[in-house]
Amino acid sequence: MSLHVAFDGITKEFGPVRVLHGVSFDLHPGRVHGLLGENGAGKSTLMKILAGYHAATSGTLSIDGEPVVFRTSRDAEKRGIVLIHQELSLADDLTVAQNMFLGHEIRRGWLLDDRAMRARAADALRQVGFERDPDTKVRDLIVAEKQLVEIAKAQLRNARLLIMDEPTASLTPSECDRLFGLIERLRRDGVTIVYISHKLDEVERITDEVIVMRDGRFVARAPTAETPRQRMATLMVGRELTDMFPDKHIPIRGPALGTPLMAVRGLTVPGWAEDVSFDLHPGEILGFAGLVGAGRTELFEGILGLRPRSGGTVEIEGRPVSLRTPRAAMRNGLTYLSEDRKGKGLHVTMGLRDNLTLMTLRHHARPLLSPASEERALEHAVASFGIRGNPQGTAASLSGGNQQKLAIAKFLEPDPRVFVLDEPTRGVDVGAKRDIYFLIARLAAEGRGVIVISSELIELIGLCHRVIVMRGRRVSATVPADRLSEEELIAHAIGTNAGTNIGTDIGTNARP
């Protein structure tokens, strides 16, 4: 059942750039391997060679002692090797079931056996906690649901070696628990698993050993039980990482401060959020937590005019505003960076400069567009946000962390007073996470209001002055900084703390 995989001197070059430098290590059968490294370390490239998406420039890949060359991913799948990509690869216009069997359709004679495919799809989806009809169009799913579909789709391939690249990037704790249960069942069945993640608590929890890469090279491997998280992080970045989160400077609140930066009252987004009220103050980092489907992202899409809303008011700096489009929101001092940075945050085929200035072209026109002005803006952004990469390249050429820094810089170009970040460190390595956390703190210290929507509870606890928990499309509780804990947030998210809600009227008059 299990596979033994050996990499021997694997190199990979894209044109003149070498991204893998003689990588050699084994994957032991029936074990869960945590593959760690910063963005750009070469993890995904190496796994794409194993899964048949890339060919090695030199070196040998062996399966069960036999040298192999996979020319396509279909070749690798025939040997039982399946890769769940970090970037979702589903067809929006097809149903969930159709996506799961695309290229692997079940036939009955000359016809497709739709009933059999729907039944098998539904069974695989139940195992990962996906509760919707397999006939649902993928375009109607949120990002976390699409991630669950990708995981369920991989199960249908009867994998002997399963590669998971950031599988929990958009999942909440309850979905993660279900996935971890599935991984344990697969391990018991003898499946070899490669688990790529920047979430070191997950790596510590579910893997048997960790394998670390840095700058396209193999660095170390060790039993997980003997490798503390701090050691993992140090091996990944090549230096000691201390103080992951910045110090919290609690902003002044209360009547003496005056009008909130942003006040939302009774806002309803049909089908997603009901009667939501909250305030955001200058210098405050306000978190939003909740399970998938709780309505966090959809609430802010409603505020910005991306979804219809049926009631409620929004004020920015005491002024009632009608935000029917994101452009109107930007004009009123509010910008929103989507969790889908490649689909909705950046144009990855465009250059860094063009991405950065796209929202503020009029600022660089005198009256014609000035490339020199745009170039100065890019130089400032690169220096201010620590964007590393080729300034003349495309956004796609940057690592995940640097893409996110570019996206943050882009949405700060209009100089908003209120900045909403949805899953700001999704798919970002530990070093870049720290940079982004300190950047968010810096924005708050400048007197802006920052809203962070996140499925990573440690992130919310480490960053935020308050966290609003949504459950069942409503505000379940608002938890102040001195009460923030994973247990507290989870209890409010799932409803086991209903009798002890903290500050549930915080959106109107109460203060932490």
PyMOL commands that set and color helices and strands:
alter all, ss='L'
color gray80, all
select helices_A, chain A and resi 43-50+73-78+96-100+114-127+138-140+143-155+173-188+200-206+224-226+229-237+255-257+296-303+326-331+341-345+352-364+371-385+395-397+400-412+430-445+457-463+481-483+486-494+498-500
alter helices_A, ss='H'
color red, helices_A
select strands_A, chain A and resi 5-14+17-27+32-36+58-63+66-68+81-84+107-108+111-112+161-165+192-196+209-214+217-223+262-269+273-280+285-290+311-316+319-320+334-337+418-422+449-453+466-471+474-480
alter strands_A, ss='S'
color yellow, strands_A
deselect
rebuild
show_as cartoon
